[in-house]
Amino acid sequence: MRRTAVLGSAGALIAGTLIAGAVTAPAATAEGRHHHGSEARGAEIAAARAARSGIDWKDCPADWALAKPIQCGWVTVPLDYARPDGKQIKLAVDRHVSTGTKGERQGALLYNPGGPGGSGMRFPTRITNKNPLWVNTAKAYDFVGFDPRGVGHSAPISCVDPQEFVKAPKADPVPDSEADKRAQRKLAAEYADGCAQRSGDMLPHMTTPNTARDLDVIRAALGEEKLNYLGVSYGTYLGAVYGTLFPTHVRRMVVDSVVNPAKDNIWYQANLNQDIAFQGRWDDWKAWVAKNDSVFHIGNTPAKVEQAWLELRAAAKKNPIGGVVGPAELIGFFQSAPYYDSSWAPVARIWSDYLGGDTQALVDAAGPDMSDTAGNISSENGNAVYTAVDCTDAKWPTSWQKWDHDNSRLHKDYPFMTWANAWMNLPCATWSAKQQTPLNVKTGKGLPPVLIVQSTRDAATPYEGAVELHKRFKGSRLITERDAGSHGVTGLVNPCINERVDTYLLTGSTDRSDVTCAPHATPKP
C-alpha cells in the first residue's frame, strides 16, 4: 500500500513476451463467491478473446519515455466482467524481451508495484538499465509491465482538477478543534463527490478482483498458459486475490511487502494498523539521524530529533515555508523516510540544510511544481485510483463517531501519520459506488508454492500481513528480513534474499522451511 497523498485540501503531498499465440485459458477453480457465475464466465470469455488476438507490439509512444528496445501494446478487457460483451476498456502494457537464449527463456514475468494506483510500466527498464539484481531473471523472462485499469494510459480516472489537487499549502492534518474536523470532513465528502462526477461509470468496477481478472486476460494475450508474477505492496494483495481466483493459472509468484489479506483488514483496519507501523519506523529513522548528528546537526538523541520535527512543523503551520510548505506538505515529504531506507539520508540532508539556512531545497522537495502538468495529472490520477479501489473493494464505516474515536485514540500514541491517513481515506465514508465484500483469500486446488518476502519493521505493510498470507497460502515459503523496514525488499541488495528470489524464479524451488535473513546494510549518512 502506497501513501501518495493526504486530503488536507483534497491535494497531493508527496511523495511482454515474444509469442502471443492462441493459448486458451485453463479453467479456474476454487474461485469463491466473487468469481462464480457471470463474472467467472466473463473472465473466461475475455481471456479466450485475448489469447486469439494477442498483442500488437510496437515502439512505445515518444511521450511515454520508454525507449527501444522496450515495446508497448494494448489489451482489451470488459469494464464489467458480468457483461463481457458490454463496454470495453484498453489496458496499456509494455515489455522487454528476455536477454537469454531460446533454451533459457521461461515466458513472461508480470509486475505490479502497488498503490492501488501505481503503474508497472517502468518494470522493463530494469533490463535496459542493467539492474544487477535482475540480470539472471532477465535471461529467463520477458519483463512485462502494465497500467492497471484506471491508471495512467489505461482508461484513467480522475476525481478533481489536477492543478487544484496539487495546490499548497493544505490544511494541517492534525486538527486543533471540532471546526478543523468539520472542514476536513467537508473536503473528503467533496472529493468523493468529485470522483462520482468525473469517473462515476468506472467506480463500481474499480476493484481488486476485477484487476486480477484483467491480469489473467493479459496473461492470455501474452500467449502464456500460466502466470509468472512479482507484486510489491498492494501488488501482493492483487497477487493474493489472483491466486485465489485463478489457482491453476499460477506458475511462479513472488509477493514482497505484504498486505494482510484477512477480510476484516481490508481496508479500514489496514490503515489503522499502518499508522502504528509508520510510527515505529519513524522512530527508527529518528534514532539513525541522532546517531549521525555529527553529519546532520538536527539532534543527538531521538527525543531531540522529535522536538526539532515538532518545531519545524509548528513554524511551517504559522508561516508556510516558501508560502507553500505547511505541516501537510512536510508529512508528505518526510513520510518517505519511514517508507524507504534510500530516503533516510536525502530527507535528513534537506532538513539539515534547511536548519542551516537553505530554504529552497525543502520547498523544492516538499512543495508542488505547478509547471509540471504531466506530473500533476499523474499524481492526481494515482490518488484517484487509490481511493476508488480502496473505497469500492470493501465496506467502510459511515459513522463519523467511529472514525473520530479510532483516530483520536491512535493519534495519542502514534501521531506521525494517523490524522493524515484518516483524511486521505475518509472519502470512503460517503462513497457513491456500491462497496463490495472482500474476497476470502485462500489456497485453491492447483496453487503452486508462493514465495513471500517481508521485513519485520515495514511501515506501509506491517509484518503480520506476510504471516497471515503465509497461513492462507498452503505450501508458501516466507523469507523474513529481521530488524529491517524498507518497503520493497526484493529491490534491495541482500544476498540472502536476492539469491533465493533468483532461485525460485529460475527453478521454482524454495527452501525446505522458512528463512530468516539478517538486515540489508544500514544507510550511510
C-alpha positions in Angstrom: 0.0 0.0 0.0 1.4 3.3 -1.0 0.6 6.5 0.8 0.8 9.0 -2.0 -1.3 11.8 -0.7 -3.3 13.3 2.1 -6.5 15.1 1.5 -5.7 18.1 3.6 -7.5 20.1 0.9 -8.0 17.2 -1.5 -4.5 17.7 -2.6 -1.2 15.9 -3.2 1.6 15.7 -0.7 4.4 13.6 -1.6 5.5 11.7 -2.3 5.8 -8.8 -22.5 6.6 -12.0 -24.5 7.7 -12.9 -28.0 4.8 -15.1 -28.8 1.1 -14.1 -28.4 -0.5 -17.1 -29.9 -3.9 -18.7 -29.5 -3.4 -20.1 -26.0 -6.7 -20.7 -24.3 -7.1 -20.0 -20.6 -7.1 -23.1 -18.3 -10.3 -23.4 -16.3 -10.2 -21.5 -12.9 -11.1 -23.4 -9.8 -11.8 -22.6 -6.1 -13.0 -19.2 -7.1 -15.2 -18.2 -4.2 -18.3 -16.0 -4.3 -16.6 -13.1 -6.1 -15.9 -15.2 -9.1 -18.8 -17.5 -9.7 -21.4 -17.2 -12.4 -21.4 -14.3 -14.8 -18.1 -12.7 -13.7 -16.2 -16.0 -13.9 -17.7 -16.7 -17.3 -16.9 -13.1 -18.5 -13.3 -13.6 -17.4 -13.1 -16.8 -19.4 -14.6 -15.2 -22.5 -12.3 -12.1 -22.3 -9.2 -14.3 -21.8 -10.1 -16.5 -24.8 -10.5 -13.4 -27.0 -7.2 -12.0 -25.8 -5.5 -15.3 -26.5 -6.8 -15.2 -30.1 -5.9 -11.6 -30.7 -2.6 -11.4 -28.9 -0.8 -8.1 -28.5 0.4 -5.9 -31.4 3.8 -4.9 -30.1 5.2 -1.6 -31.4 7.7 1.1 -30.4 6.3 3.0 -27.4 4.8 6.5 -27.9 7.5 9.1 -27.5 5.8 10.8 -24.6 5.7 7.5 -22.6 9.5 7.8 -22.1 10.1 4.1 -22.8 12.8 3.9 -25.3 13.6 0.9 -27.6 14.0 -2.0 -27.3 11.1 -1.7 -24.9 7.8 -2.2 -26.8 4.3 -1.2 -26.0 0.8 -2.5 -26.8 -2.8 -2.8 -25.7 -5.0 -5.5 -24.2 -8.8 -5.1 -24.3 -10.9 -6.1 -21.3 -14.5 -5.7 -20.3 -15.3 -2.8 -17.9 -17.8 -5.2 -16.2 -16.9 -8.8 -16.3 -20.5 -9.7 -15.7 -21.2 -8.2 -19.2 -18.2 -9.3 -21.3 -19.9 -8.0 -24.5 -20.6 -4.6 -23.0 -18.3 -1.6 -22.7 -14.6 -2.4 -23.2 -11.5 -0.6 -22.0 -7.9 -0.8 -23.2 -5.0 -1.5 -20.8 -1.5 -0.3 -21.7 1.2 -3.0 -21.5 4.9 -3.0 -22.3 7.8 -5.5 -22.4 11.5 -6.0 -22.8 12.1 -9.5 -24.2 14.3 -11.9 -22.3 18.0 -11.5 -22.8 18.9 -15.2 -22.7 18.9 -17.9 -25.3 15.8 -19.6 -26.6 16.5 -22.5 -24.3 16.8 -20.3 -21.3 13.5 -18.5 -21.9 10.7 -19.4 -19.5 8.0 -16.9 -20.5 6.8 -13.5 -19.3 7.1 -12.1 -15.8 4.4 -9.6 -14.9 4.8 -6.9 -12.3 2.7 -4.7 -10.1 4.4 -2.1 -7.9 1.4 -1.4 -5.6 -0.8 1.5 -4.8 -3.5 0.9 -5.7 -2.8 3.4 -8.4 0.8 2.5 -9.2 2.0 2.0 -12.8 4.1 -1.0 -13.6 5.3 0.4 -17.0 8.8 1.1 -15.7 9.5 -2.5 -14.9 11.1 -3.4 -18.3 13.7 -0.6 -17.6 15.3 -2.9 -15.1 16.7 -4.7 -18.1 17.6 -1.6 -20.1 19.2 -0.1 -17.0 21.1 -3.4 -16.4 19.9 -3.6 -12.8 22.3 -6.1 -11.3 19.7 -7.7 -9.1 17.6 -8.8 -12.1 20.3 -9.9 -14.6 19.7 -13.6 -14.1 15.9 -13.4 -14.1 16.0 -11.2 -17.3 17.7 -14.1 -19.1 14.7 -16.3 -18.4 11.8 -13.9 -18.7 10.3 -11.1 -20.7 9.8 -8.3 -18.2 6.1 -7.1 -18.7 4.6 -4.0 -17.1 1.1 -2.7 -17.3 -1.1 0.2 -16.2 -4.0 -1.3 -14.2 -7.5 -0.2 -15.0 -8.0 3.4 -14.2 -4.2 4.1 -14.1 -2.1 6.2 -16.4 -2.9 5.1 -20.0 -5.5 2.5 -19.1 -8.8 4.4 -19.1 -7.5 6.8 -16.4 -9.9 8.1 -13.8 -9.9 11.4 -12.1 -11.6 13.0 -9.0 -10.5 16.6 -9.1 -8.7 19.0 -11.4 -5.0 18.0 -11.2 -3.8 21.6 -10.7 -6.2 22.2 -7.9 -5.2 18.8 -6.4 -1.5 19.9 -6.0 -2.1 23.4 -4.7 -0.5 24.1 -1.4 -0.4 24.7 1.5 -3.1 22.3 2.6 -4.8 22.4 6.0 -2.8 20.9 8.8 -4.0 17.2 9.0 -3.8 17.3 12.8 -7.0 19.1 13.9 -6.9 21.7 16.7 -10.7 21.9 17.0 -14.0 20.4 16.0 -14.2 23.1 13.4 -11.0 21.7 11.8 -12.5 18.3 11.8 -15.7 19.6 10.1 -13.6 21.3 7.5 -11.7 18.1 6.7 -14.9 16.1 6.6 -16.4 18.6 4.1 -13.3 18.3 1.9 -13.4 14.5 2.0 -17.1 14.4 1.0 -16.4 16.9 -1.8 -13.6 14.7 -3.0 -15.9 11.6 -3.1 -18.5 13.6 -5.0 -15.8 14.7 -7.5 -14.9 11.0 -8.1 -18.6 10.3 -8.8 -19.0 13.3 -11.1 -15.7 12.8 -13.1 -15.4 9.0 -13.1 -18.8 7.6 -12.0 -19.1 5.0 -14.7 -15.8 3.4 -13.7 -16.1 3.4 -10.0 -18.3 0.3 -9.5 -15.7 -1.7 -11.4 -12.6 -0.3 -9.8 -11.9 -3.4 -7.6 -9.0 -5.7 -6.9 -10.9 -8.8 -8.2 -11.5 -7.0 -11.5 -7.9 -6.0 -11.7 -7.0 -9.7 -11.0 -9.3 -10.7 -13.9 -7.5 -8.1 -16.0 -4.2 -9.7 -15.1 -5.5 -13.0 -16.3 -6.6 -11.5 -19.6 -3.1 -10.0 -20.0 -1.6 -13.4 -19.3 -3.7 -14.9 -22.1 -2.9 -12.1 -24.5 0.8 -12.8 -23.9 0.3 -16.3 -25.0 1.1 -17.7 -21.6 -0.7 -20.7 -20.2 0.3 -19.8 -16.7 1.2 -16.6 -14.9 4.7 -15.6 -13.5 4.1 -12.6 -11.2 6.0 -10.2 -9.0 3.9 -8.0 -6.8 5.0 -5.4 -4.2 2.9 -3.7 -1.5 -0.7 -3.5 -2.8 0.6 -5.7 -5.6 0.8 -8.5 -3.0 -3.0 -8.2 -2.4 -3.6 -8.3 -6.1 -1.5 -11.4 -6.3 -3.3 -13.0 -3.3 -6.7 -12.3 -5.0 -5.4 -13.6 -8.3 -4.1 -16.8 -6.7 -7.5 -17.3 -5.0 -9.5 -16.7 -8.2 -7.1 -18.5 -10.6 -5.0 -21.0 -8.6 -4.4 -23.3 -11.6 -3.2 -20.3 -13.7 -0.2 -19.6 -11.4 3.3 -20.8 -12.3 5.5 -18.7 -10.1 4.5 -15.9 -7.7 6.7 -13.6 -5.6 4.9 -11.2 -3.2 7.1 -8.6 -1.5 6.0 -6.4 1.5 2.6 -8.0 2.1 -0.8 -6.5 2.7 -2.7 -8.5 5.3 -5.4 -10.2 3.2 -7.8 -11.0 6.0 -11.3 -9.8 5.1 -11.7 -7.8 8.3 -8.4 -6.0 7.5 -9.5 -4.7 4.1 -9.2 -1.7 4.1 -10.3 0.3 7.2 -8.4 -1.7 9.7 -5.4 -1.9 7.4 -5.0 1.8 7.6 -5.2 2.0 11.4 -2.6 -0.8 11.6 -0.4 1.2 9.2 -0.5 4.2 11.5 1.1 2.2 14.3 3.8 0.7 12.0 4.6 4.1 10.5 5.3 5.5 14.0 7.7 2.6 14.7 9.7 3.1 11.5 9.7 6.9 12.1 11.2 6.2 15.5 13.9 4.0 13.8 14.8 6.9 11.4 15.0 9.4 14.3 17.4 7.1 16.1 19.6 6.9 12.9 19.5 10.7 12.5 20.5 11.2 16.1 23.3 8.6 15.7 24.6 10.7 12.8 24.3 14.1 14.5 27.9 15.0 13.6 26.7 15.0 10.0 23.2 16.4 10.2 23.2 18.6 13.4 19.5 18.1 14.0 19.7 16.4 17.4 21.9 13.9 19.2 19.1 11.9 20.7 15.8 10.6 19.2 13.9 12.9 21.6 15.8 16.0 20.4 15.1 15.0 16.7 11.4 14.6 17.5 11.4 18.0 19.2 13.1 19.5 16.1 10.4 17.9 14.0 7.7 19.4 16.1 9.3 22.8 16.0 9.6 22.6 12.2 6.0 21.6 12.0 4.8 24.4 14.2 6.9 27.0 12.4 5.5 25.8 9.0 2.0 26.0 10.3 2.4 29.5 11.5 4.2 30.6 8.3 4.3 28.1 5.4 7.8 27.7 4.2 8.2 29.5 0.9 4.5 30.2 1.1 3.6 26.6 0.1 5.1 24.1 2.6 2.9 23.7 5.7 2.5 20.7 8.0 0.6 18.6 5.4 3.4 19.1 2.9 6.0 18.3 5.5 4.3 15.0 6.3 4.1 14.2 2.6 7.8 14.7 2.2 9.1 13.3 5.5 7.0 10.1 5.2 9.3 8.8 2.5 11.9 8.2 5.3 9.8 5.6 7.1 8.9 4.2 3.7 12.3 3.6 2.2 15.8 3.4 3.6 17.0 5.1 0.4 15.3 8.2 1.6 16.9 8.3 5.1 19.9 10.4 4.1 18.3 12.6 1.5 15.5 13.6 3.8 17.9 14.2 6.7 20.2 16.2 4.4 17.4 18.5 3.2 16.2 19.1 6.7 19.8 19.8 7.9 20.3 22.2 5.1 17.1 24.0 5.9 18.2 24.4 9.5 21.4 25.8 8.1 19.6 28.4 6.1 18.8 26.7 2.8 15.0 27.1 2.5 14.8 26.4 -1.2 15.8 22.7 -1.1 12.9 21.9 1.3 10.5 24.0 -0.8 11.6 22.1 -4.0 11.3 18.7 -2.3 8.0 19.2 -0.4 6.1 21.8 -2.3 4.2 21.4 -5.6 5.6 22.2 -9.0 2.7 23.9 -10.7 4.5 23.9 -14.0 4.8 20.1 -14.1 1.3 19.5 -15.5 2.1 15.9 -16.6 3.4 15.0 -13.2 0.4 16.7 -11.5 -2.0 14.7 -13.7 -0.2 11.5 -12.8 -0.3 12.4 -9.1 -4.0 13.2 -9.1 -4.7 10.0 -11.1 -2.8 7.8 -8.7 -4.7 9.2 -5.7 -8.0 8.8 -7.5 -7.3 5.1 -8.2 -6.1 4.5 -4.7 -9.3 6.0 -3.4 -11.5 4.3 -5.9 -10.1 0.8 -5.3 -10.0 1.0 -1.5 -13.4 2.5 -1.3 -15.1 0.1 -3.7 -13.3 -3.1 -2.5 -14.8 -3.1 0.9 -17.4 -1.6 3.2 -16.2 1.3 5.3 -17.7 2.8 8.4 -20.2 5.6 7.7 -20.3 6.8 11.3 -18.1 9.8 11.8 -18.1 9.0 15.5 -16.2 5.8 14.8 -13.6 7.5 12.6 -13.2 10.2 15.2 -12.9 7.8 18.1 -10.5 5.4 16.4 -8.2 8.1 15.0 -8.2 10.3 18.1 -7.2 7.2 20.2 -4.4 6.2 17.9 -3.1 9.8 17.5 -2.2 9.9 21.2 0.5 7.3 20.8 1.1 7.3 17.0 0.9 10.9 15.9 3.1 10.9 12.9 0.7 9.6 10.2 -2.7 9.0 11.9 -4.8 12.0 11.1 -3.2 12.5 7.6 -4.1 8.9 6.9 -7.6 9.3 8.2 -8.4 12.3 6.0 -7.0 10.5 2.9 -9.4 7.6 3.4 -12.4 9.5 4.7 -14.0 9.8 1.2 -14.8 6.1 1.6 -17.3 7.1 4.3 -19.5 8.8 1.7 -18.6 6.8 -1.3 -21.2 6.7 -4.1 -20.5 3.3 -5.7 -21.6 0.1 -4.1 -19.0 -1.2 -1.8 -18.1 -4.9 -2.1 -17.2 -7.6 0.3 -13.5 -8.6 0.2 -12.6 -12.0 -1.2 -11.7 -14.7 1.2 -8.1 -15.3 0.2 -7.3 -19.0 0.5 -5.5 -21.9 -1.2 -7.2 -23.3 -4.1 -6.5 -26.7 -5.7 -3.5 -26.4 -8.0 -1.9 -23.4 -6.4 1.9 -23.9 -6.5 4.3 -22.7 -3.8 4.3 -18.9 -3.5 7.4 -17.0 -2.3 6.6 -14.4 0.4 9.3 -11.8 1.3 8.9 -9.3 4.2 10.8 -7.1 6.5 9.8 -7.1 10.2 9.6 -3.3 10.6 7.9 -2.3 7.3 5.7 0.8 7.9 3.4 0.6 4.9 2.6 -3.2 5.2 3.1 -4.5 8.7 4.9 -7.8 9.1 1.7 -9.5 10.3 0.4 -9.4 6.7 3.1 -11.7 5.5 2.4 -14.1 8.3 -1.3 -14.1 7.5 -0.9 -14.7 3.8 1.6 -17.5 4.6 -1.1 -19.2 6.7 -3.6 -18.8 3.9 -1.4 -20.0 1.0 -0.5 -23.5 2.0 2.9 -24.6 0.7 4.1 -21.0 0.6 7.6 -20.0 1.9 8.3 -16.9 4.0 11.6 -15.1 3.8 11.8 -12.7 6.7 14.3 -9.8 6.8 14.7 -9.2 10.5 15.4 -5.8 12.1 14.7 -4.0 8.8 11.8 -2.0 7.5 12.4 -0.6 4.0 9.3 -1.1 1.8 10.0 -3.4 -1.2 12.6 -5.9 -0.1 13.3 -7.5 -3.4 14.8 -4.3 -4.8 17.5 -4.1 -2.1 20.9 -5.6 -2.0 20.7 -8.5 0.4 22.3 -11.7 -1.0 20.3 -13.9 1.5 17.1 -12.7 -0.2 18.3 -11.9 -3.7 19.7 -15.4 -4.3 16.6 -17.1 -3.1 14.3 -15.0 -5.3 16.5 -15.8 -8.3 16.5 -19.5 -7.5 12.7 -19.5 -7.1 12.0 -17.6 -10.3 14.6 -19.7 -12.3 13.8 -23.1 -10.9 10.6 -23.0 -8.9 12.4 -24.4 -5.9 12.3 -22.9 -2.4 14.0 -23.7 0.9 12.5 -26.7 2.8 11.4 -24.4 5.6 11.0 -20.6 6.1 14.1 -18.5 6.3 15.2 -15.5 8.3 17.8 -13.2 6.8 19.9 -10.6 8.5 19.0 -7.0 7.5 20.4 -5.3 4.5 23.1 -2.6 5.1 22.1 0.4 7.1 22.1 3.6 5.0 25.2 5.7 5.1 24.7 9.4 6.1 
